[in-house]
Amino acid sequence: MSGRINPSAAALDDGKRRWTFAELDDEAARLAQRLRAVDCRVVATLMDNSPAWVVADRAALQAGLVHVPLPVFFTPEQIGHALGAAGVDTVLTLPALAARWPQVPAIECAVAGQPLAMLRLPARPVPMAAGTAKITFTSGTTGSPKGVCLSEAAMQRVALALVQAMEPLDIRRHLCALPFAVLLENIAGVMAPLLKGATCVTLPLQSLGLSGSSSFDAERFHEVVVAQQPNSIILLPQMLRAWAGHLIQSGQRAPDSLRLVAVGGAAVGVKLIHRARALGIPAYEGYGLSEGASVQTLNLPGSDRPGAAGRALPHAQIRIAQDGEIEVAGSLFGGYLGSDAAAPAWWPSGDLGRIDDEGFLHIDGRKKHLLITAFGRNVSPEWVETALRSENAIAQAVVFGDAQPALSAVLWPLRPDASDAALQAAVDAANAALPDYARVRSWVRGRAAFSVEAGTATANGRPQRVTVLQLHADALGMTAASSIDPEFS
């Protein structure tokens, strides 16, 4: 704990009780001792947001263990793969979730006042990058997500850079609105605020209106924000879109306590940024990779360009390769779990972009998603999708058109009662701002919500293009196995 942090200041607040920094350290030390006593090497957490999760994360670092945060929305197959791939020997989870392992005795374990079950699994050590302190699993298109190995030093550098960059904002109270198992909230929403001495509001996600990975009740969320009066929040674009839509519909504004609402995970769009700010939401877009320990660039008050992803944070370096691919350096991961290949000095992100004369990064889409129409025009689907999602009626959009004469799209409305006419008007408005070769000529309504549970989206809201195409190929008049790369994420 930093010497400038008051030990009696509130570190965690779960809406019922506050834990001081001294109490947090004591809880973490006790759990670290208990984990060492059972000869734990790799510990996984499978639980909702809570003070207990934060304690477990800190305890793993103190004990020199590898922490594997698992999202509760992962499928049983994904959880099983992660446990085996990482050589997890201990699982900390809720008693109800412990029933997934009926053959394993559950040891009662209370952490930060929350009853947990400690499960000891038969596991063999697995090779991983030297210095690995955390393994974060990306939610890919299959049941076998990739494990990204991160060192404590890399994560600390990112957290310290965020503290340094946001010092003028004097963030004192951060509302955690994303799952802690998602690296963005883990580092930017927990590690960074605690390093500064701020309070993390750690409410169960359902109480915030977030159910599963992508069902979001914006009305409930706004009520909590008003009640908790945070200075900062991290949101995914679809959460910001829904919140802004609710405020417009209800004639309300965001509370004045907010100083920064960081938005990442996918492209946001200029219209949504301006709409949010007009409603009192200080929305600022950022960019980052799990392979770079979460965040590389961020717009901030005084250093802001809506439509761009911000300037590089103090820990990060950004450059553009000859083919337009964004490459990052600084605080990189050690390597993928199960691979002998170490990360190079500059990591190829897979994203296309450019850096303008003032150092702001602009994202143009995924390198492998680039569409080439039947007329030979190169189109980034993310560019068109961002334009579509910038319209009030559309919550999510996936654009297709490789080797086709025109682009088509699958749309999911912001409100379930949105009419076809309203969606068409939104498409027309988006098309008006696009060149003719990038306009959507036909569209269909989504047959399933964009969610991890449906297999149509990742945890950060990016569409699973293969699944979406398979579900709608007949309606789009396309072949499901056309030219889609099965590794799309």
N, C-alpha and C positions, 0 to 999 in steps of 0.2 A: 504494500500500500504506500502511495506517495506520501512523503512527509508533510506536504502542504494540505493534505486532506484531513478534515476534522473527524476523528474517530467516532464522535457522537452524532455526526450528520447522517441523514437518512440516505441509505444506499438503495434500498428496495422498498417498494410499496405495492402490495397486492390488493389494495382497496379495503382491506380489513385490518392489516397490521403493517407497521414499518420496521425494517431491519436497519440498524446503524452499520457503518463500515466496520466497526469493531465486532459487532455480532456476526456480520457476514464472514469476516476473517476467521472467527472462532468456529462457526459452522463448517467452513471449508476445511479447516485444520482437522476437525474431528472426523469428517468423512474421508479425508486423505489418509488419516491414520487407519481407519477401518478398511479401506481398500488395500492399503499396503499389507495389513494383517492377514488378508486372505490371498496374498500373493497375486494380486491383480496386475496384469500388464496392459490389457486393452479393454476399456470400459465403454459400453454403448449406453446412451440415454434414449428412452422411448417414452416421452411424456409431453404434456401440454406446457405452454408457457407458465412459469411459476418461479418463486424464489428458489425452490428446490433445484430447478434446472440450473440456475446461475451458480448455486453452491456447488453442484456436481461439476460444472465446467471449471470452476476455480480449483476445486479439490484435485481434479485430474492433473492440472498444471502443477500444483504444489507437490503432488506425489510423483511427478515425472512419468505419468501414464499417457497412453494414447487415448484420446477421446473420440468416439464415433457418434455424433449426434444423428439420430434417425427421426425423420418426420413421421408423425402418426398417420399421415395420409399415404405413406408408402404401402404397396400391396404386400401381402404375406410373402410372395415370391421375391420381391425386391428386398424386404427385410432379411429374409433367409440368405439371399445372395450377399448382402452387405456383411452380415455376421460372419459368414464363412470366409469371405474374401479378406476381411480385416483380421481374422483370427481372434474375434471377440471372446473373451473368457468370462466377462461379467456384464450383466445387463441391469440397469436401474430403470424401473418402470412402475407404472401404477398397478396396484393389485389386480384390477379388472383386466388389464392387458397381459398380466403374467399368466393368465389362463391359456394363452397361445402356446405355452410350453408346459403342458400338464405333467410331463414326465420329469420335469426339473423341480426340485423342492424350492419353494420361495422363502427366503429369509426376510423377516420383517425388518424394515429399516426406515426410521423417521428422519427426514431431512427438512430443516426449516419449518418444522411443524406439520409437514405433509407426510402421511403414511406412504411408503414406497415398498416395493418388493425388490430384493437383490437376488438375481438368478446367477448361478455359477454354471457355465456351459463347458462341456469338454471341447477344448480348442488347442490347436498346435500353433506355435509362433509362425508367422508368415513373413517373408522378406518385404521390407518397405524402405523408403528413403531414410537415410540417416537423419536423426533429429526430428522425426515426425512427432508432432504433438497432437495433431487433429487430422482426422480423415473426413472430408465432406464428400458426400455422394451426390453427383448430379443426377437429376431425374430425367433420364434419356427416354428414347422411344421404345425400349425393351425392358425386360425384367432384370437386366444386368447393368445398372447404372455404374458409371466410372467413379472410382475413388480417388480424390485429389488429396495428396499428402502435403500438409502444411506444418511448418516449424513454428515454435513459439515466437522466435525472433521476427519472422515475416509478419505474423499477425500483430505483434506489438508495434512494429513500424507503421503499419496501416492505421492502427488505432491512434497512435501518437500524432501522425500526420493529420488525421481528422480533428483531433483536439487543437492542434496548432492552427489549422485553416479556419476553424470555427470559433476561435478565441474571441473575436469581436462581438459575437452574438451572445456570449455569456449564457449558454444553455444550462439551465439548472434542473429541468424536469423533462425527461424523455418518455413518451408513451410508446411502449413496444407493441406494434400492430402486426408484425409478421412473425411466423413461427421462429423460435430460437434455433431450430435445426437448419434454417436457411441462413447461409453464411453471412449475407448482407446484414441481417438483424443481429446475428451473433457478434460480429465485430463492430459494425458502425452503431448498433443500437444497444449493446451491452458493454463491450470492452471499452469503447471510446468514452461514453458518458461516465462510467465508473472511474476511468483514469483521470477524468477532470474533477471528480468529486460530485457529480450530479446524481440525481435520483432517477432510477429506472422504475417506471410503473409497469409491473409485471402481472397483468390480469389474464385470466383464462381467455383464450381467443374467442370462444363462443360468446362470452359476455361483451366482446367488441363487435359482434355481428359477423364474425368470420367462422364459417363452418366448413370443415374439410380443407381443401386447398384453394377453393375459388368461389364458394357461395358467400356472398357478402351483402349484409343488411346495412345499407348506408344510413338509414334513419337511426338505427340502434348505435352505430358507430358515432354519429354526430352527437348523440346524447352523452356518450361516454367522454368524448373530447371536451364538451362543454363542462361536464362534471369534474374532470381531472385537470383541466387548464394546463396542458403541457406546453413547453416551449418548442419541442421538436417531435416529429414523427417521420417514419420511413414508410412509403407506400409503393405499391405496384401501380402502373398506369391505369389498369381497369378499376382499382379501388378509388383512385383520384377521380376518375371519370364518373363513377357512380355517386361519390360524395358530392361532387359539383352538381350533378343532375338533381340530387335530392335538395340541395340548398336552393337551386333555381326554382324547383317545383314548390317548395315550402316557403319561399320568400325569406330565408334566413341567411346568416353570414357565419363564417368561422369565428371562433373566439379570438380576441385581441392578444391573448397570451402567446400565440404561435409566432415563432421567429423563423422557423425553417421547416418545410415539409419536403424532404428529399425524395425524389421519385426515380426509380431505376428498375432494371429487369427487362425492359423492352422500350422501344421508342415511344416518346410521349406526344410530340407534336406541338407546334407553336400555338394553335388555337386553344388546345386544352390548358396549356400553361397560362395564357392570357385570361381564359375564362375562370380558371381557379383563382388567380390573383384578384380579379374583379370581385370575387366573393369573399375575399379576406384570407384565402389560403396562400401562404407564401411558398409556392411550389417552385422547386429548382431541380432540374434534371441532372443525373450523373451517369457514369458508365463504369463498368468493371467486370472482372472475370474471376471465377473461383480459382483459376490457375494463378491469378495475381493477388490472392488473398482478399478478394472482394472488390474494393473500390479503387479506381485509378484516376478518374476525373470527376469534377463536380462544379456546377454553377453555384455561386454564392452571392449574397447581396454585395454590391460593389464590384463584382467580377462575374458578370452575367450576360449571356446571349441566348435568349429563348430560341429553340430550334437546334441548338448545339448541345453537346454533352458536357460542356465545361472545360476548364483548364486542368492540366495535370496537378495532382496533389503533391505535397513536398516529397513523398516517398517514391513517386512514380516517374517514369520517363516514357514518352510516347513518340513513335516515328511511323512513317508510312513507307511501305516497301514499294518497289517499282511497279508492281501489279496493283497497287492501291490497297493492299491489306494492312490493317493496323497491327503494329507490333509494340509490345509493352515490355518494360524492364523495371526492376526494383520490386522487392518483396515477392518474388515468384515462388511457386510451389517447388517441392523437391522432386516430384515425379508422380506418375500415376501408380496406384496400387497394382502390383502384379507385373510391373514393367521395370526392366533394368535401365531404361533410358532416363537420364537426368534431364531436367529442364535446361534448354539453352539460355544464354545470357539475354537474348531477346526472344520473347514468346510470340509466335504468330497467332493472332487472336481468332482468325477465321472471319473477321468482320472487315468490310470495306469502308474506307472513310478518307477524310482529308483534315488537315490542320490549317486554319486560316492565318492571316498575317498577325493576328493578335493572340495566337496560341490556343484558340478554342477548337476542340475536336468535334467534327461533324461525322455522324455515322450514316453510311449509305446502304447498309444491309449486310446480310451474310454472303460471303464469297461463294459458297456452294449452292445458295438459293437463287442465283442469278438466272433469270428467264431469258431465253432468246426466242422471240416470236417468229412466226412463219415468214414475216417480212424482214427478218434479220435485225430487229431492234433489241438491244439489251435493256432489260427492265429489272430493277430490284423490287421484288414483291413487297418488302417491308416499307418501301417508299409509298407505294399505293395503299397499303394497309393502314399506314399512319394517317394518310389523308382521309380514308374512310372512317377510321375510328375518331377522327377529330370532329365529326358531325354528331350532334346530340343523340340521334336515334340509334347509333350503332355502337354496341359494346365491344364486339370482336369481329375481325374479318380475316379471311385467308384467301389470297389471290393465287390463281393458277393461269397458265397460258404458254408454257414451254412448247414450242413448235406449233402453236395454235395461231390462227389469223387474228384473234382478239383475246383480251383478258376476260376471265370470269372470276366470280368470287362466291364464297360461302359466308353468309352474314349471320351474326347472332345479335338480336336487338337489345338495347339497354333496358327496355321495359317489355315484358312478355306480351302486353296488349298492343304493341306497336303494329300499325297496319302496313300492308304491302306498299301502299301509297306513300307512307311516311319514310319507309326504307328506300323506295325509289327516289324520293326527293333528296334524301341524304346522299345517295349515290350520284345523283345529278349535280349536287353542290360540290362534291369531291371532284368529280370529273371536270368541272368548270375550271379548276385550278391546276389540272394536269394536261400535258401535251396529248395529242390524239392517240399516239401509240401506247400510252400508259393508262388509258381510260377503260373502265370496266363496262363491257357491253352487255353482260348477262350475269345474273346472280340467283342464288337459291338461299332459302332459310336453312339454318343449321338444324340437323336432326337430333343433335345431342348438345348439351351445354359444353362449353369449353372448360374442361376441368381435368385434373389428374385422374379422378375416379372414372371418368368416361374414356380416358386415354386420348383425349383430344388436345390437351395442353400440358405444359410442364408446370412445376410449382411456381415459377415466376411469371406465368401467364403466356409464355410463348407457345404458339400453336404446334401441335404434332401433325405435320403436314401429310405424312403418309396415311395416318388414321383418318384425318379429315377427308382426304381424297377418296379413300376406300369407302367411306360412309356416303359420299355424295357423287361418286363417279357417274352413276346412271343419270342422275338429275343434271349433271354438268355436261353430259354427252362426251365424257372422256374415259380413258382406260385407267383403272386403278393402278396398274403396274406400268404406267407410262415412263417418264424419265425422272421420277422422284428418287433421290438418293435415300436409301433406307436409314442412313445415319442422320437425317434431318433432326434438329432439335428445336 
